Amino acid sequence: MFTETEQKKEFIPVDFRNKIIQGDCEDILKAIPDNSIDLIFTSPPYADQRSATYGGIKPDKYVAWFMPKTDEFFRVLKPTGSFVLNIKERVVDGERHTYVLELILAMRKKGWRWTEEYMWHKKNSHPGKWPNRFRDNWERLIHFTKQKNFNMYQDEVMVPVGDWAQSRLKNLSETDKKRDNSRVGSGFGKNISNWVDRDMVYPSNVLHMATECYNQQHSAVFPVALPEWFLRLFTQPGDIVLDPFNGSGTTCVAADRLGRDYLGIDISQDYCELAINRLQNELNTKKGNNKHEAT
């Protein structure tokens, strides 16, 4: 008799679970069975960036480069799974390029649902001055799914209700005591009275987290807390998480910490070795903590 976790594992060859694999994800994923992955979380190289490793894809060619990879993502992702894409437009000739918007539209034509969009507010971004704009202080996290109904564990990311409750919930108006639908037809509505006497509430789609650089060899490291938040929201222990542009392995580290399995793929051997070393350090830390607890 299989346990629940073991039943999940049978969908994926053992060789691909909790592995870091060097190669192009478009090729590597061909060996993964259909409907095997619970969550894809990744940050691919942005246009014209990481040229030494990924070739520095030009903005005008970005969609054509990325779309064949999304075909493999769609195939391996479970119907109940999610794909979270961390990406940002580049400035080209003084204006924002449209390659991210074009990518979203191209993916929708292929069957992806553009379910939601989250914002990562970088709390410690570097100051600067530009002639026609201010510093970039946020990045997109675009949420795609294969179908309308997908796995989402909202209670896992609840946050403290906050100081606003002391004044707002003290004197409720008649409007606050019933569902107040959006006046502009956005589909959002609220019933403030539902949150009386509650300590925890659901978060917004804006995540406030500082940037992080685990190693100077990789300049595009998001904080471990970022994939951790989405892993809590869209997966359970024993699920498998894929990062097809794995870099220094931050997504895999987050998965390991939360008891999820991982598959990290990167074209760079150096980054793969860096990711493996990080995961080994995580393992050593766990062993050290266990030894300390035993004594």
KEFIRO-463625 format. One record per residue (C-alpha): residue in three letters; x negated, y negated, z negated. Coordinates in steps of 0.2 Angstrom, whole numbers, plus 5000, padded with zeros to 4 digits. Each point is the difference from the previous one (the first is absolute). Layout:
alaXYZ
...
***
This chain:
met500050005000
phe499349835005
thr500149854989
glu500749845007
thr498249935004
glu499450165008
gln501650015011
lys499549835007
lys498250055003
glu500550145012
phe500549875013
ile498249955002
pro498550105004
val498950014984
asp498549935009
phe500949845002
arg500649974983
asn498949894988
lys498849985014
ile499049855008
ile499850045018
gln498849905012
gly500849975018
asp501349905009
cys501750024992
glu500850025017
asp499050165003
ile499950074982
leu501949994997
lys500450115015
ala499550144988
ile501349954987
pro501750085001
asp501649905004
asn500949924985
ser498650034987
ile499549844993
asp501149914986
leu499149825002
ile498949925012
phe499149854992
thr498649915010
ser499249845005
pro499350025018
pro498749885006
tyr500849845005
ala499749935017
asp498249955004
gln499450064983
arg498850144994
ser499350015018
ala498550104994
thr501150144995
tyr501649995009
gly499549905016
gly500849844995
ile501750035010
lys500549845009
pro501749934995
asp500750015017
lys499650195000
tyr500450044982
val501850075003
ala499450125014
trp498650064989
phe501150034985
met501650075007
pro499250175005
lys499550024982
thr501849964994
asp500650145010
glu499050124990
phe500549914984
phe501950025005
arg499750195003
val499250044984
leu501049894988
lys501550094992
pro501749945004
thr500249934982
gly498249935001
ser499449825001
phe498649915010
val499349844992
leu498949905011
asn498949864993
ile499649885014
lys499849825004
glu500049895015
arg498449925006
val499949825006
val499549995018
asp499649835008
gly500849904986
glu501750104998
arg500550164993
his500050155012
thr501650105002
tyr499250185000
val500850054984
leu501749945005
glu499750095017
leu499550164991
ile501650004989
leu501149985016
ala499050145009
met500250124985
arg501849974999
lys500250055018
lys499150164995
gly501350044987
trp499249924984
arg501249914988
trp499349834994
thr500750034983
glu499249864990
glu498549884998
tyr499049974984
met498849864997
trp498450024991
his499649844991
lys498149994998
lys499849924983
asn498149975002
ser499849955018
his498549895004
pro500349815002
gly499649925017
lys500549865012
trp500650015018
pro500549865012
asn501850075003
arg500550124986
phe499750054982
arg499150164994
asp500850175002
asn500650054984
trp501150155004
glu500250155012
arg501450105007
leu500450184995
ile501350065013
his501150154995
phe500550115013
thr501150164999
lys500650135012
gln501850004994
lys501249894989
asn499950124985
phe498350034993
asn499250034983
met499949854989
tyr499750014981
gln500449824995
asp500050034981
glu498150045001
val499649825004
met501149904988
val499349854992
pro500449904984
val501649905002
gly499049844996
asp500349834991
trp501449955012
ala501250124992
gln500049904983
ser500849855009
arg500950075015
leu500950154991
lys500449904985
asn501449905008
leu500850095015
ser501149925012
glu501550085008
thr499050035016
asp498650084990
lys501350134994
lys500450075017
arg499050055015
asp499649845010
asn499650045018
ser498849895010
arg500849855008
val498950025015
gly500550185003
ser498350074997
gly500750164992
phe499349964983
gly501149974985
lys499849994981
asn501050034984
ile499049914986
ser501150084986
asn499350175004
trp498349954992
val500649954983
asp499150084986
arg498850095012
asp498149994998
met499550065017
val500649955017
tyr499550045018
pro498649905008
ser500149885015
asn499150045016
val498549894996
leu498550084991
his498849894991
met498350094999
ala498249955001
thr498950065014
glu498750124996
cys498350055008
tyr499450184994
asn498549995011
gln499249875011
gln499850135014
his501949985003
ser500749825001
ala501850045001
val500450084984
phe501749984992
pro500250034982
val500550174994
ala501549934992
leu500749965017
pro500250185007
glu500450064982
trp501649895000
phe500650075016
leu499550184995
arg501149984985
leu501449935010
phe500050135014
thr499250164994
gln500150124985
pro498650114993
gly499550135012
asp500449905015
ile498749975013
val499449835005
leu499149965017
asp498849855003
pro499550025019
phe498849854998
asn499350054983
gly498549884999
ser499350024983
gly501450114994
thr501049884989
thr501750095005
cys499350174996
val499349944983
ala501849934996
ala500750175005
asp498850104990
arg500449894984
leu501950035002
gly499950185003
arg500449995019
asp499050105013
tyr499149905013
leu499350015018
gly498849865004
ile499449985018
asp498749885006
ile498949985016
ser498549954990
gln498950134992
asp499349874988
tyr501849954994
cys500550184998
glu498450034989
leu500549854990
ala501750064997
ile499450174995
asn498849924987
arg501449904993
leu501150154998
gln498650104992
asn499849864988
glu501850004996
leu499950194997
asn498449974989
thr501049874990
lys501450124997
lys498950144994
gly499149874988
asn501749954993
asn500650184998
lys498350044991
his500249854989
glu501850054996
ala499550184996
thr498749954987
***
